[in-house]
Amino acid sequence: MEGFEVTPNEHSGISILALKGYLDAHTAPALETAFQKLIDDKKYNIIVNFTDLNYISSAGLGVFMGFIEDIRKNSGDIKLTNMKPKIYRVFDLLGFPTLYDILDEEEKAIEKFNKPS
Amino acid sequence: MDRDLKEQYELQSLFDLSKVLNSSLNLKTILDTLLLTPMGKFLIGKGVVFLADEQHCFTIETLKGLPKSLIGKRLKIDDFPTKPTFVADAPRSPWQVLLEQNGIQLVIPILHDGSILGLIGFGPKSIGGEYTGSDLNYLYSLSNIAATAVQNGIIFQELHEANRKLEKKIQELNTLSEIDRELNSTLSSLDSKKVVNLLAYSIMGELMVNRCLIWLAVDGKMVLSLNKGFQDEEVDKIVSDASIVDHFSSIDAPVIVSGAKDDVYAKLREAGIAVLVPMRIETETKGMVALSEKITKLPFVQEDIDFLTILGNWSSMSIETARLIEEEVEKKKLEEELRIASEIQKQLLPETCPKIDGFEIAATNEPSLQIGGDYYDCIKLNEDEYILCIADVSGKGAPAALLMANVQASLHALVGIGLTIARVTERINEIIYRNTTYDKFITFFIGLLNVRERKLYSVNAGHNPPYIFHKDRSFQTLNEGGLIVGVMPGVQYSSESTELKSGDCIVMFTDGVSEAMNAKDEEFEEHRIEACIARNYDLPAQDLLEALIGEVKAFSAGCPQADDITALIIKVR
């Protein structure tokens, strides 16, 4: 089975999590840990870059649900970027675009964080 | 001429419009075009489109120049107009009032093959005065031209929705199969915590819920095993309320808490719980999933409930399997641990006792199933001196066996270096104290038998006092010594010496003998040991030992042996 990796990074005060591989029930705890660490460090402006993510299951989406409220309460946000069409399809199917900022490019998300409308 | 030109222009624009409309299958685009074209042509500031269903329920699909909040508004209209109609001329009815209030002047039906698809409404023209007859003709033609496109758009949208529903179902199936796969692939290392976590995330992702509680039945009681997102205080209120948790086991189908009447549900509602989903195996509720409302505030629909039901039941089966496997693994581990412990114990005990001129020695250890940590030893120091020892280590199983191994190693190392037995006991106390936690201790008796002097020097560190029986059946016990070994540093031990006469019989034992239980929960006790020895006093040491052990076993017949049975008998010839 394909593995899963989360690589944390930072860009002008914004935390970026780059996801790679296969995000399912089995690998979801790794993402959970990464989010928890950001929250513990009080880093609430988060971009998740999906460029190298090849699969996501409902359990993977569940992780995003688990943190969003906490992050927004602290006036932060999770913005999702660079999804492959089939990944976006899952997010769309389950109604995530109404709740999450989903953008084509990481740079656009950075811009949005820096210049909130 | 001017008129002809204008008509020609209008025809052209209708034709263009028809091309635009029929090139799109997107209903929203079609309806917007249908609104915007005349609004541009006549400079109309307000427009609205209703679409009708077969029951003549009309829903506002799109609008221009009116509050967005009207979108989605539904009205039952049975007396809908079948030709262009001025709102002011229509009979008074809810739709007529609604349109009039919103400044809609003109209504054009959208008819396709004689059935009503919808209505288009327009506000007043900004210039050019009232709508003329030719305006109405133009708008009606437009509506007729658009009807086919609208019909196609509606069908396409239905198809699209059906497709989406199907895809959603597939996604749900994927989730179920993933959970199943995950559960099966990790069975060897599966713990119920993991399953519960997986269940929570799958639900949260699938239904856009951000708070979730899961209870699992443990020994018939519901125990909270996961909380994602709920405040601890809220959860405490629920968990500490027995009336709620006790009620769970009687829930056999998902409950939408907001619609339920019971008091129990009022409390759950207060805590922010919107849905309860029981996790069931056959007819038993093995767990409970509680969810907050969806983050989108949309209601839970039947499809959601179906999905949750399947997921809940599926997971509870897996958790049950996991629990059985855990139990099996635990049992295997325990068995293995005990096998090792038993192995250690066997190796630590002397295979045979040394032969001593003028003395008979017999010893036995009958380990219990759990390995009680009994120890005895008989070590020849030189021609004249022998160490006799009996001890009982606290605890059972491998930890007890390992501690016993420590005692044995220390004893063997210390007795050979010329220390008195009191010093040996003190050293062992230090070693055990330093190497174990305070709850580990040892009752320990050590005797130094001097064959030439015919004397027994002894130290008793909290062990059941050994006996010295005399020929006349009188006896004394060996109590001198000090505190049990291993609980306090720096303990000093004293020793006593007892002269041995011909016919004396030393009897050492562990509490596995004196505390052996019978079916009536009575203990064997010292008085039965004393009576047994007295009755069989003339037997050789080995036979006497067998008589004693035989009696203990007969006494506790039918009861499981709870502790090791160990005894050591030395007869003075």
Interface residues (C-beta under 8 A of the other chain):
Chain A: D24 A25 H26 A28 P29 S57 S58 A59 G60 L61 G62 V63 F64 M65 G66 I68 E69 R89 V90 L93 L94 G95 F96 T98 L99
Chain B: R164 E167 K168 Q171 E172 N174 T175 E178 I179 E182 S185 T186 N197 L198 A200 Y201 S202 I203 M204 G205 E206 M208 V209 N210 K228 G229 I295 T296
